[in-house]
Amino acid sequence: MEKILVKTGIYSFISSFFLFVAFLKREKLTTDVEGMSSYEITPFPQYFFQIFRYSVIISIIAVVVAFLYVFYLKNEISDKDSADSEI
C-alpha cells in the first residue's frame, strides 16, 4: 500500500507540474471601466512558486484519494472473504 501511495504522490506531482508549466499563463489581461486594457506579468520566481504550490496541493489530494480507494478495496475484499467463510 505504501508503494502505491508514494508512486501516486510522485507521478501526480510531476505530471501536474509539467501541465501547469505548459498551460498556466504568466500574463493577465485586465480591462478597466473605460475600456483600456493592460497586461500584468507575473515574475518568474512567483510564477514557479505558484506552480509548485498548486502541484503540491494536487499531489496531496491524489494521495488521499488513492489511500481512500485502496482502503475501500481492502475492506471490501475482507468483507467478501468473511462472507464466504460464513457460508
C-alpha distances in whole Angstrom, upper triangle without the diagonal:
4,5,5,6,9,10,11,13,15,16,16,18,20,21,22,24,26,27,28,30,32,32,33,37,38,42,42,46,47,50,53,55,58,56,55,52,51,47,45,43,40,40,38,36,36,34,32,31,30,28,26,26,25,22,21,21,20,16,16,16,14,11,12,13,9,8,11,11,7,9,12,11,10,13,15,14,15,18,19,19,21,24,24,25,28,29
4,5,5,6,9,10,11,12,14,15,17,18,20,21,22,24,26,27,29,30,31,32,35,37,40,41,44,46,49,51,54,57,55,54,51,49,46,43,41,38,38,35,33,33,32,29,28,28,26,24,23,23,20,18,19,18,15,14,16,14,10,12,14,10,9,13,13,10,12,15,15,13,16,19,18,19,22,23,23,25,27,28,28,31,33
4,5,5,6,8,10,11,12,14,15,17,18,20,21,23,24,26,27,29,30,31,34,36,39,40,44,46,49,51,54,57,55,54,50,48,45,43,40,37,37,34,33,33,32,28,28,28,26,23,24,23,20,18,20,18,15,15,17,14,11,14,15,11,11,15,14,11,14,17,16,15,18,20,19,20,24,24,24,26,29,29,30,33,34
4,6,5,6,9,10,10,12,14,15,16,18,20,21,22,24,26,27,28,29,32,34,37,38,42,43,47,49,52,54,52,52,48,46,43,41,39,36,36,34,32,32,30,28,27,27,24,22,22,22,18,17,18,16,13,13,14,11,9,11,12,8,9,12,11,9,12,14,13,13,17,18,17,19,22,22,23,25,27,28,29,31,33
4,6,5,6,9,10,10,12,14,15,16,18,20,21,22,24,26,26,27,30,32,35,36,39,41,44,47,49,52,50,49,46,44,41,39,37,34,34,31,30,29,28,25,24,24,22,20,19,19,16,14,15,14,10,10,11,9,6,8,10,7,7,10,11,9,11,14,14,14,17,19,19,20,23,24,25,26,28,29,30,33,35
4,5,5,6,9,10,11,12,14,15,17,19,20,21,23,24,26,26,30,31,34,35,39,41,44,47,49,52,50,49,46,44,40,38,35,32,32,29,28,28,26,23,23,23,21,18,18,18,15,13,15,14,10,11,13,10,8,11,13,10,10,14,14,13,15,18,18,18,21,22,22,24,26,27,28,30,32,33,34,36,38
4,5,5,6,8,10,11,12,14,15,17,18,20,21,22,24,25,28,30,33,35,38,40,43,46,49,51,49,48,45,43,39,37,35,32,32,29,28,28,26,23,23,23,20,18,19,18,15,14,16,14,10,12,13,10,9,13,13,10,12,15,14,13,16,19,18,18,22,23,23,24,27,28,28,30,32,33,34,37,38
4,6,5,6,8,10,10,12,14,15,16,18,20,21,22,23,26,28,31,32,36,38,41,43,46,49,46,46,42,40,37,35,33,30,31,28,27,26,25,22,22,21,18,17,17,16,13,12,13,11,8,9,10,7,6,10,10,7,10,13,12,12,15,17,16,17,20,21,22,24,26,27,28,30,31,32,34,36,37
4,6,5,6,9,10,11,12,14,15,16,18,20,21,21,25,26,29,30,34,36,39,41,44,47,45,44,40,39,35,33,31,28,28,25,24,23,22,19,18,18,16,14,14,13,10,9,10,9,5,7,9,7,6,9,11,9,11,14,14,14,16,19,19,20,22,24,24,26,28,29,30,32,34,35,36,38,40
4,6,5,6,9,10,11,12,14,15,17,18,20,20,24,25,29,30,34,36,39,42,45,47,45,44,40,38,35,32,30,27,27,24,23,23,21,18,18,18,15,13,14,14,10,10,12,11,7,10,12,10,9,13,14,12,14,17,17,17,20,22,22,23,25,27,27,29,31,32,33,35,37,37,39,41,43
4,5,5,6,8,10,11,12,14,15,17,18,19,23,24,28,29,33,35,38,41,44,46,44,43,39,37,34,32,30,27,27,24,23,23,21,18,19,19,15,14,16,14,11,11,13,11,8,11,13,10,10,14,14,12,15,18,17,17,20,22,21,23,26,26,27,29,31,31,32,35,36,37,39,41,42
4,6,5,6,8,10,10,12,14,15,16,17,20,22,26,27,30,32,35,38,41,43,41,40,37,35,32,30,27,25,25,23,22,22,19,17,17,16,13,12,13,11,8,9,10,7,5,9,9,7,9,12,12,11,14,16,16,17,19,21,21,23,25,26,27,29,30,31,33,35,36,37,39,41,42
4,6,5,6,9,10,11,12,14,15,15,19,20,24,25,29,31,34,37,40,42,40,39,35,33,30,27,25,22,22,20,19,18,16,14,14,13,10,9,10,9,5,6,9,7,5,9,10,9,10,13,14,14,16,18,19,19,22,23,24,25,28,29,30,31,33,34,36,38,39,40,42,44,45
4,6,5,6,9,10,11,12,14,15,18,20,23,25,29,31,35,37,40,42,40,39,35,33,29,27,25,22,22,19,19,19,17,14,14,15,11,10,12,11,8,10,12,10,9,12,14,12,13,17,17,16,19,21,21,22,24,26,26,27,30,31,32,34,36,36,37,40,41,42,44,46,47
4,5,5,6,9,10,11,12,14,17,19,22,24,27,30,33,36,39,41,38,37,34,32,29,27,25,22,23,20,20,20,17,15,16,15,12,12,14,12,8,11,13,10,9,13,14,12,14,17,16,16,19,21,20,21,24,25,25,27,30,30,31,33,35,35,37,39,40,41,43,45,46
4,5,5,6,9,10,10,11,15,17,20,21,24,27,30,33,36,38,35,35,31,29,26,24,22,20,20,18,18,17,15,13,14,12,9,9,11,8,5,9,10,7,8,12,12,11,13,16,16,16,19,21,20,22,24,25,26,28,30,31,32,34,35,36,38,40,41,42,44,46,47
4,5,5,6,9,10,10,13,15,18,20,23,26,29,32,35,37,35,34,30,28,24,22,20,17,17,15,15,15,12,9,11,10,6,7,9,8,5,9,11,9,10,13,14,14,16,18,19,19,21,23,23,25,27,28,29,31,33,34,35,37,39,39,41,43,44,45,47,49,50
4,5,5,6,9,10,13,15,18,20,23,26,30,33,36,38,35,34,30,28,24,23,20,18,18,15,16,16,13,11,13,13,9,10,13,11,9,12,14,12,13,16,17,16,18,21,21,21,24,26,25,26,29,30,30,32,35,35,36,38,40,41,42,44,46,46,48,50,52
4,5,5,6,8,11,14,17,18,21,24,27,31,34,35,33,32,28,26,23,22,19,18,19,17,18,17,14,13,15,13,9,11,13,11,9,13,14,12,13,16,16,15,18,21,20,20,23,25,24,26,29,29,30,32,34,34,36,38,39,40,42,44,45,46,48,50,51
4,5,5,5,9,11,14,15,19,21,25,28,31,33,30,29,25,23,20,18,16,14,16,14,15,14,10,9,11,9,6,9,11,8,8,12,13,11,13,16,16,16,19,21,21,22,24,26,26,28,30,31,31,34,36,36,37,40,41,42,44,46,46,48,50,52,53
4,6,6,8,10,13,15,19,22,25,28,32,33,30,29,25,23,19,18,15,13,14,11,13,13,9,8,11,10,7,10,12,11,10,14,15,14,16,19,19,19,21,24,24,24,27,29,29,30,33,34,34,36,39,39,40,42,44,45,46,48,49,50,53,54,56
4,6,8,11,13,16,18,22,25,28,31,33,30,29,25,23,20,19,16,15,16,14,16,16,12,12,15,14,11,13,16,14,13,17,18,16,18,21,21,20,23,25,25,25,28,30,29,31,34,35,35,37,39,40,41,43,44,45,47,49,50,51,53,55,56
4,6,10,12,13,16,19,22,25,28,30,27,26,22,21,18,17,15,14,16,15,17,16,12,13,15,13,11,14,15,13,13,17,17,15,18,21,20,20,23,25,24,25,28,29,29,31,34,34,35,37,39,39,40,43,44,44,47,49,49,50,53,54,55
4,7,9,11,14,16,20,23,26,28,25,24,20,18,15,14,12,11,13,12,14,13,9,10,12,10,8,12,13,11,12,15,16,15,17,20,20,20,23,25,24,26,28,29,30,32,34,34,35,38,39,40,41,44,45,46,48,50,50,51,54,55,57
4,6,7,10,14,17,20,24,25,22,21,17,15,12,11,9,9,11,11,14,12,9,11,14,11,11,14,15,14,15,19,19,18,21,23,23,24,27,28,28,30,32,33,33,35,38,38,39,41,43,44,45,47,48,49,51,53,54,55,57,59,60
4,7,10,13,17,19,23,24,22,20,16,14,10,8,6,5,8,8,11,10,7,10,12,10,11,14,15,15,16,19,20,20,22,24,25,26,28,30,30,32,34,35,36,38,40,40,42,44,45,46,48,50,51,52,54,56,56,58,60,61,63
4,7,10,13,16,20,21,18,16,12,10,6,6,4,6,10,11,14,12,10,13,15,14,14,18,18,18,20,22,23,23,25,27,27,28,31,33,33,34,37,38,38,40,42,43,44,46,48,48,50,52,53,54,56,58,59,60,62,64,65
4,6,10,13,16,18,15,14,10,8,6,5,6,8,12,14,16,14,12,16,17,15,16,19,19,18,21,23,23,23,26,28,27,29,32,33,33,35,37,38,38,41,42,43,44,47,48,48,50,52,53,54,56,58,58,60,62,64,65
4,7,10,14,14,12,10,7,6,5,6,9,12,15,17,20,18,16,19,21,18,19,23,23,21,24,27,26,26,29,31,30,32,35,36,35,38,40,40,41,44,45,45,47,49,50,51,53,55,56,57,59,61,61,63,65,66,67
4,7,10,12,9,8,6,5,6,7,11,13,17,19,22,19,18,22,22,20,21,25,24,23,26,28,27,28,31,32,32,33,36,37,37,39,41,41,42,45,46,46,48,51,52,52,54,56,57,58,60,62,62,64,66,67,68
4,7,8,6,6,4,7,9,11,14,17,20,23,25,23,22,25,26,23,25,28,28,26,29,32,31,31,34,36,35,36,40,40,39,42,44,44,45,48,49,49,51,53,54,54,57,59,59,60,63,64,64,66,69,69,71
4,6,5,6,7,8,11,13,17,19,22,25,27,24,24,28,28,25,27,31,30,29,32,34,32,33,37,38,37,39,42,42,42,44,46,46,47,50,51,51,53,55,56,56,59,61,61,62,65,66,66,68,71,71,73
4,6,7,10,12,15,17,20,23,26,29,31,28,27,31,31,29,31,34,33,31,35,37,35,36,39,40,39,41,44,44,44,47,49,48,49,52,53,53,55,57,58,58,61,63,62,64,67,68,68,70,72,73,74
4,6,9,12,15,17,21,24,27,30,32,30,29,33,33,31,33,36,35,34,37,39,38,39,42,43,42,44,47,47,47,49,52,51,52,55,56,56,58,61,61,61,64,66,66,67,70,71,71,73,75,76,77
4,6,10,13,16,19,22,25,28,31,28,27,31,32,29,31,34,34,32,35,38,36,37,40,41,40,42,45,45,45,47,50,49,50,53,54,54,56,59,59,59,62,64,64,65,68,69,69,71,73,74,75
4,7,10,13,17,20,23,26,28,26,25,29,30,28,29,33,32,31,34,37,36,36,39,41,40,42,45,45,45,47,50,50,50,53,54,54,56,59,60,60,62,64,64,65,68,70,70,72,74,75,76
4,7,10,13,16,19,22,25,23,22,25,27,24,26,29,29,28,31,33,32,33,36,38,37,38,41,42,42,44,46,47,47,50,52,52,53,56,57,57,59,61,62,63,65,67,67,69,71,72,73
4,7,10,13,16,19,22,20,19,22,24,22,23,27,27,26,29,31,31,31,34,36,35,37,40,41,41,43,45,46,46,49,50,51,52,55,56,56,58,60,61,62,64,66,66,68,70,71,73
4,6,10,13,15,18,16,15,19,20,19,20,23,23,23,25,28,28,28,31,33,33,34,37,38,38,40,42,43,44,46,48,48,50,52,53,54,56,58,58,59,62,63,64,66,68,69,70
4,7,10,13,15,13,12,16,17,15,17,20,20,20,23,25,25,26,29,30,30,32,34,35,36,38,40,41,42,44,45,46,48,50,51,52,54,56,56,58,60,61,62,64,66,67,69
4,6,9,12,10,9,13,15,13,15,18,19,19,21,23,24,24,27,29,29,30,33,34,35,36,38,40,40,42,44,45,46,48,50,51,52,54,55,57,59,60,61,63,65,66,68
4,6,8,7,6,10,11,10,12,14,15,16,18,20,20,22,24,25,26,28,30,31,32,34,36,37,38,40,41,42,44,46,47,48,50,52,53,54,56,58,59,60,62,64,65
4,6,6,6,9,10,11,12,14,15,17,18,20,21,23,24,26,27,29,30,32,33,35,36,38,39,41,42,44,45,46,48,49,51,53,54,55,57,59,60,61,63,65,66
4,5,5,6,8,10,10,12,14,15,16,18,20,21,22,24,26,27,28,30,31,32,34,36,37,38,40,42,43,44,46,47,49,51,52,53,55,57,58,59,61,63,64
4,5,5,6,9,10,10,12,14,15,16,18,20,21,23,24,26,27,29,30,31,33,35,36,37,39,40,42,43,45,46,48,49,51,52,54,55,57,58,60,61,63
4,6,5,6,9,10,10,12,14,15,16,18,20,21,23,24,26,27,29,30,32,33,35,36,37,39,41,42,43,45,46,48,49,51,52,54,55,57,58,60,62
4,5,5,6,9,10,11,12,14,16,17,18,20,21,23,24,26,27,29,30,32,33,35,36,38,39,40,42,43,45,47,48,49,51,53,54,55,57,59,60
4,5,5,6,8,10,10,12,14,15,16,18,20,21,22,24,26,26,28,30,31,32,34,36,37,38,40,42,43,44,46,47,49,51,52,53,55,57,58
4,5,5,6,9,10,10,12,14,15,16,18,20,21,23,24,26,27,29,30,31,33,35,36,37,39,40,42,43,45,46,48,49,51,52,54,55,57
4,5,5,6,9,10,11,12,14,16,17,18,20,21,23,24,26,27,29,30,32,33,35,36,38,39,41,42,43,45,47,48,49,51,53,54,56
4,5,5,6,9,10,11,12,14,15,16,18,20,21,22,24,26,27,28,30,31,33,34,36,37,39,40,42,43,45,46,48,49,51,52,54
4,6,5,6,9,10,11,12,14,15,16,18,20,21,22,24,25,27,28,30,31,33,34,36,37,39,40,42,43,45,46,48,49,51,53
4,5,5,6,9,10,11,13,14,16,17,19,20,21,23,24,26,27,29,30,32,33,35,36,38,39,41,42,44,45,47,48,50,52
4,5,5,6,9,10,11,12,14,16,17,18,20,21,22,24,26,27,29,30,32,33,35,36,37,39,41,42,43,45,47,48,50
4,5,5,6,9,10,10,12,14,15,16,18,20,21,22,24,25,27,28,30,31,33,34,36,37,39,40,42,43,45,46,48
4,5,5,6,9,10,11,12,14,15,16,18,20,21,22,24,26,27,28,30,31,33,34,36,37,39,40,42,43,45,47
4,6,5,6,9,10,11,12,14,15,17,18,20,21,23,24,26,27,29,30,32,33,35,36,38,39,41,42,44,46
4,5,5,6,9,10,11,12,14,15,16,18,20,21,22,24,26,27,28,30,31,33,34,36,37,39,41,42,44
4,5,5,6,9,10,10,12,14,15,16,18,20,21,22,24,25,27,28,30,31,33,34,36,37,39,40,42
4,5,5,6,9,10,11,12,14,15,16,18,20,21,22,24,26,27,28,30,31,33,34,36,37,39,41
4,5,5,6,9,10,11,12,14,15,16,18,20,21,22,24,26,27,28,30,31,33,34,36,38,39
4,5,5,6,8,10,10,12,14,15,16,18,20,21,22,24,25,27,28,30,31,33,34,36,38
4,5,5,6,9,10,10,12,14,15,16,18,20,21,22,24,25,27,28,30,31,33,35,36
4,5,5,6,9,10,10,12,14,15,16,18,20,21,22,24,26,27,28,30,31,33,35
4,5,5,6,9,10,10,12,14,15,16,18,20,21,22,24,26,27,28,30,32,33
4,5,5,6,8,10,10,12,14,15,16,18,20,21,22,24,26,27,29,30,32
4,5,5,6,8,10,10,12,14,15,16,18,20,21,22,24,26,27,29,31
4,6,5,6,9,10,10,12,14,15,16,18,20,21,22,24,26,27,29
4,5,5,6,9,10,10,12,14,15,16,18,20,21,22,24,26,27
4,5,5,6,9,10,10,12,14,15,16,18,20,21,23,24,26
4,5,5,6,9,10,11,12,14,15,16,18,20,21,23,25
4,5,5,6,9,10,10,12,14,15,16,18,20,21,23
4,5,5,6,9,10,10,12,14,15,16,18,20,22
4,5,5,6,9,10,11,12,14,15,17,19,21
4,5,5,6,8,10,10,12,14,15,17,19
4,5,5,6,9,10,10,12,14,15,17
4,5,5,6,9,10,10,12,14,16
4,5,5,6,9,10,11,12,15
4,5,5,6,9,10,11,13
4,5,5,6,9,10,11
4,5,5,6,9,10
4,5,5,6,9
4,5,5,7
4,5,5
4,5
4
